[in-house]
Every structure is written in structure tokens, then in C-alpha cells.
Amino acid sequence: MLRLPVMLFASALLASAPAAADTLLIDRTKQSASAALPTRGMSMADVEARFGAPSERLDPRGGQKRQWPTINRWVYPTFTVYFERNKVIDAVANRATASEVGPKPAIR
């Protein structure tokens, strides 16, 4: 009879215990809101003027058909910028460490 309350208390205690977890990329980017990223619509020239030359320019993807625009990707140390033709469509933060949970690495 006493077993059930003890088991319920133990399970509640375990459920409330802090769990060891990986750092989530989204949590890190929320903490460093001061880290500016290129905004949608900026041109390649604007991005390069503001953030400098990228550390790597990946091969373009797409463009096989007229409906599929060419996507260019520039990699900076802390973020990657995606361009449709020559305008920014998105910029995403890179993972800081291999254990950080975030987007998959870019296909090279």
C-alpha cells in the first residue's frame, strides 16, 4: 500500500530533475541577438560590403530549368547566406561545435 505513493513520488522527482542536454543552436542564437545577419533582399554587393568577403563560396545549386532559380551560398565563420540569383533569401547561424544540435551541414 505504501509502495504506490513512494513510486509516484520517485517518478515525479525524476521527471523534475534537470537533464543533461546538448546546446541547441536556436538557444545560442537567441542569446546572441546582437550578432547581425544579412537580411532578406540585400544584394551580394551589400553583403560583401557589410560583412566582408566570405570564407568560402560554395558551388551554385539549381538553375536547370527556368522555374528553378540558381541558389548561391556564401559561408562566413558564424553564418551561411543563401542567395536567389543575387539577392539574400535567408541567412542561418552555423553550428559552433559538433555536439551542438542544429541544421545539417551544407552539401558541398
N, C-alpha and C positions, 0 to 999 in steps of 0.2 A: 504494500500500500504506500509506503514511503518512497519506493523506487520511482514512481511516476513523477512526483514533484521534483525529485533530485535530477532526473533525466531531463525534464523540461528546463530546469534552471541551468544545467550544464550546457544544453544546446543553445539557450539564449545567450549565455556567457560567451560561447564560441562564436556565435553569429555577430556579436558586438565587438569582438577582438579585432584590432587593426590587422589587415592582411598585408604582407609584403607584396608590392606590385612594381611593375616596370613603370618608368616615367612615360606618360603619354605625350606625344608631340603636341596635341592640341592644348594640353595644360601648360607646356613650356611657352607656346606662342601667346597664350593669354597673359602669362606673367610678363613677357617682354613685349608689351604693346607698343613700346617706344621704337621698336625695330620696324622701320618703314619698309614697305614692299612697293614695287611698282603697281600702279593702279590700272584698271581696265581702260583701254583706249589710248594709253600712251604709245607713242611710236618707238621704234627701235632706237632712233637717234636720241629721243628724250631719255630713254632708259640708260643708254650708254653715257649720256652727258651727266645724268644724276648719280648713277651708281658705278660708273667706270666700266672698263672692258670686262666681259665675263671671263671666268677662269676656263670655261670650256663652252664651245658652240657645238651642240650635238647635230647629227645629220637630220635634215628635214624629213618629215613623215607626211604621207598623204599626197594629194595633188594628182593622183592617177586619173581622176575624172574631173570635169568642170565643177560638179557639185561637191567635191571633196577638196576643200582648200588646203594648201600646204601649211603645216604646223612646224614652226621653228622653236627650238628650245635652247635657252641660254642658262648655263649653270654658274651660279655665284657661290661663294663659300657657305652662305646661310640660307639661300633660297634658289629656286629654279623658276624661270619666267617662260611662259608659253605664249607664242605669238601666232595669230592667224594672219598670214601674209606678213605685214609689218606692224600690226597693232597688238598690244597686250590683250590676251583674253583671260589670263589667270597667272598668279604667282603663288607658289607654295613654299613653305618652310622645309628645309632639308632636315633629315634626322641628325641629331648631334652625336649619338653613339649607336653602335649596332644593337644595343639592348632596348633602345627607345622604340616604342610602338608607333608607327606612323605609316605614311604611304609607301608603297613598294618603290624600289629604286627605278630610275628611268631605264627604258630598254635602249641599249646602245647599239 
